[in-house]
Amino acid sequence: MGYLTAWKVLEQMIADLRKRGIAIPADIMNDLKSAKILINILKADPCHIETSQKVEGYLLNIESYLVSQGQKRFGANYVEEWLRRLDEASQRPHEEEVAEEEKIRFIPGLPREQKWIRVKPTAEFTLERIKALAKEANLLFNVQSDGYLLVYGEDERIKEFVKKMATKYGLKEEK
């Protein structure tokens, strides 16, 4: 399933509903963010079935809410159009999704061959903890003006870094 493309369609639907004056609850927005994070984790380590199940659960929850709101406010035609887009996105081959994601965005000051990830510090993952994980993975990092930490280096090391973060976060979450 094309999780990322399905996620993008749901994000577009949320934007469309907001433009039309519909408030989206915080729990739906949190599900959208959580799904995106887990999709990125799946890219780094696609072997975890439970992560796929969580992504599907988040996407289904978002879809259910958006479809019900769209149906109530704008009718069947509105919902059918979005469901068609979502169906097309879900059936899109994974290879196309990966190729689209690999379009490199430009970060001034980074060598072209470097891969990177931006990480937002939280209460669980303080700036110091993220820096320590980056150092363990032999990655470089910069604190950006918006508070995010830009971690960069070789592709495999970035994947290792994401796995370590996911593992440490996952252990905290289960307690």
N, C-alpha and C positions, 0 to 999 in steps of 0.2 A: 504494500500500500504506500502511496505517496504522502507520507505524513506531513512533510514540509509544505507541499503544494496545497493539501487540504487545510493546513493551518493558515496559510496565506489567504485562502478563500474565506475562511471564518473571520479572519482579521478584517478583510475588506467588507464583509457583511456587517460587522460591528461598526466600522467607520460609516457605512451607509445608514445604518439605523440611528447612529448619533447625529448625523447630518439632518436627519428627519425629526430630530427632537426627542428621541427615545433614550432614556438614561439606562446605562448598562450597569448592573450590580457589581460590586467589588469582587464577589466570589467568582463571577464569570471571568472578569479580567485577570484574577489570580490564576484561574485554570488555564487561561490563554498563555500567561507567562510561564507557568509550570510546564505546560505542554512543549513550549519552545525550548526550554532548558533541557527537558528529557530528550527531545529530538536531537539536540546537539550532543548529548551524552551518547545516544544511540549511534551517531556518526562515528564517535571515537571508539565505541565498543558495542558492535551490533549483536553480540551473542546473548545479551540478557533479555530473556523472554518477558520477565516481569516488568521491565522498563517499557517494552512494546505495549504490554497490556495497560500500563498506567497512561501512556500517551493516548491509546485508543479510548480509555475511559474519560480522560479530560476532553478530548475532541468530541466525543459523543455527548457529554454533558453540555458543552458549549453549543453544539449543533441543536440539541433539543430545546434549549432555552431560546436561541435565536429564531428557530423555525416557529415556535409557539408565539413569540412576540410578533414576528412578521405576519403570521396568519391572522392574529387578532387585529392588527393595525392596518395592514395593507392588502390582505386577501390572498387567495390561492395562487394567482398568477405571479405575484411577487415571490412567494415561497418556492414555487416550481422552478423559476429561473435560477434562484440561488442553489437549490438542490441539484439542478442539472450541472451547474458549475462545480459543485462539490463532488458530484459523481465523476465528472471528467478528471478532476484533480486527483481523486482517490485511485483512479485507474491508470494514471500516468506512470510510465515505467520509471523505476528507481534510478536508472542510469541517467535519464534526462534531468531528474531532480539533482543528482550529484553534479552533473556538468553545469547546471545553472548556478548551484551554490559555489562552485569553484571559480566563478568570476571574481577576480581579486580586486578588492577595493584598495584605494591608495591611502597609505598612511605616511605623511611626510616624515623623513628622517629614517625610515626603515629600509634596509636593503630589500630588493625585489624578491629574492629567494626565501626570505624569512616568512614563516607563517605566524599568525598572531591571534590572540583572543583578548577581549576586554572583560574584566571581572569587576563586579560591583561589590565592595566590602559590605558585610552585614554583621549583625551581632554575633552570629556563629562563626563567620569567617572574617576575622578582622584583617586589616591591611597587613599587619605583621605576620599572621598565619599564611596569608596568600603569598607574601614575599618569601617566606620560609619554604613553602611548597615549590615555588618557582626556582629557588636556589637548589633544592634537592634534585629537581629535574634538569639542572644546568641550563636554565632559561634566563633571558634578560628581561627587565621590566622597567616601566616608567609610570609614575603617578601622573595622571592627566588632570587638567584643570577642573573637570567636572567630578572628580573624586574617584573615577574608575582607575583600575590598574591595568595598563597595557602590558601583557606578557607576550614575549615573542622569542622565536628561535626555530629550530628544526621541526619539521612536521611531526615526526615520531615522538619527539619530546613534548610537544604541545598535547598530543593525544595521551601520553603518559600522565601529564599534569592534570588533564580533565578527568581521567580515570581515578587518580588519587583524590581529587576534590569530590568526585561523585561517591567514592567509597567512604571517605570520611564523613560526608554529609549523610549518606545512607545509614551509616552506623548510628549517628546521632538521632536520626528520624525514627529508628526502630525502638529506641529505649522508651 
